[in-house]
Amino acid sequence: MDTPPTAEAVPPEVRRTDETEEFRSLRGAFRGFAFPVTAGFILWYLLYVLLSSYAPAFMATKVFGHVNIALVLGLLQFASTFAIAAWYARYADRRLDPAAAAIREQVAPATLVAPRGAGE
């Protein structure tokens, strides 16, 4: 099993980037989206599981034809998964990707290294 790199093994450019306000802001923007949405989805999923376990009569209630509440909520689980993925893609395109590109632009000149074999 691989061990995580020690602080000494991390290149100084990476350490400097981690300490910038721009990177901290980017990480905060990601966490500000990911954590609440993840918590909300887990709660939504647990609600479905708990209703299935403890309220079977409610879940068996017919909505129309042979379609009951359990089936509707189960399909909404899939729909919400795709909706969250699309929401995140749009959020990342608007908020995360431009900030990451700006950080990359600042860091790239400092981290450019001559390719192996060049000058040999």
C-alpha positions in Angstrom: 0.0 0.0 0.0 1.3 3.4 -0.9 1.9 5.9 1.8 0.9 9.6 1.4 3.7 12.0 0.5 5.4 13.8 3.3 5.4 17.6 3.4 9.0 17.5 2.3 8.1 15.5 -0.8 5.5 18.1 -2.0 7.1 20.5 -4.5 7.4 24.1 -3.2 5.3 25.4 -6.1 2.4 23.2 -5.0 2.8 24.4 -1.4 2.9 28.0 -2.5 -0.2 27.5 -4.6 -2.1 25.9 -1.7 -1.4 28.9 0.4 -2.7 31.5 -2.0 -6.0 33.3 -1.4 -7.2 32.4 -4.9 -6.8 28.7 -4.2 -8.4 28.9 -0.8 -11.3 30.8 -2.4 -11.6 28.1 -5.1 -11.6 25.3 -2.6 -14.2 27.2 -0.5 -16.4 27.6 -3.6 -16.2 23.9 -4.3 -16.9 22.9 -0.7 -19.7 25.5 -0.5 -21.5 23.6 -3.3 -20.5 20.0 -2.8 -21.0 19.6 1.0 -24.6 21.0 1.2 -25.7 19.3 -2.0 -24.2 16.0 -0.9 -25.9 16.3 2.6 -29.2 17.1 1.0 -29.0 14.2 -1.4 -28.1 11.8 1.4 -31.0 13.0 3.5 -33.4 12.7 0.5 -32.1 9.1 -0.1 -32.5 8.2 3.6 -36.0 9.6 3.6 -36.8 7.2 0.8 -35.3 4.2 2.6 -37.0 5.1 5.9 -40.4 5.5 4.2 -39.9 2.2 2.5 -39.0 0.5 5.8 -41.4 2.2 8.2 -44.3 3.4 6.1 -45.0 0.6 3.6 -48.8 1.4 3.5 -48.0 5.0 2.5 -45.4 3.9 -0.1 -48.0 1.4 -1.5 -50.5 4.2 -2.1 -51.5 4.1 -5.8 -50.9 7.3 -7.7 -52.5 6.1 -10.9 -52.8 2.6 -12.4 -50.1 0.3 -11.1 -47.8 3.2 -10.2 -47.4 3.8 -6.5 -45.6 6.4 -4.4 -42.6 4.2 -3.9 -42.1 3.9 -7.6 -42.5 7.6 -8.1 -40.0 8.4 -5.3 -37.6 5.8 -6.6 -37.6 7.3 -10.1 -37.2 10.7 -8.6 -34.0 9.5 -7.0 -32.6 8.9 -10.5 -33.9 12.2 -11.7 -32.4 14.1 -8.8 -29.0 12.4 -9.4 -29.0 13.6 -13.0 -30.2 17.0 -12.0 -27.5 17.4 -9.5 -24.8 16.3 -12.0 -26.1 18.9 -14.5 -26.3 21.5 -11.8 -22.7 20.8 -10.7 -21.5 21.0 -14.3 -23.1 24.4 -14.8 -21.8 25.6 -11.4 -18.3 24.4 -12.3 -18.3 26.0 -15.7 -19.4 29.3 -14.2 -17.6 29.5 -10.9 -14.9 26.8 -10.5 -13.3 26.4 -14.0 -12.5 30.1 -14.6 -10.9 30.4 -11.1 -8.9 27.2 -11.7 -7.7 28.4 -15.1 -6.5 31.7 -13.6 -4.6 29.8 -10.9 -3.2 27.5 -13.5 -2.0 30.5 -15.6 -0.3 31.9 -12.5 1.4 28.7 -11.6 2.3 27.3 -15.0 5.3 29.5 -15.7 6.8 28.6 -12.4 6.3 24.8 -12.8 7.5 24.5 -16.4 10.3 22.0 -16.5 12.4 21.1 -19.5 11.2 17.7 -21.0 13.3 14.7 -20.2 16.1 14.1 -22.6 16.3 17.8 -23.6 19.8 19.0 -23.4 21.3 15.5 -23.1 
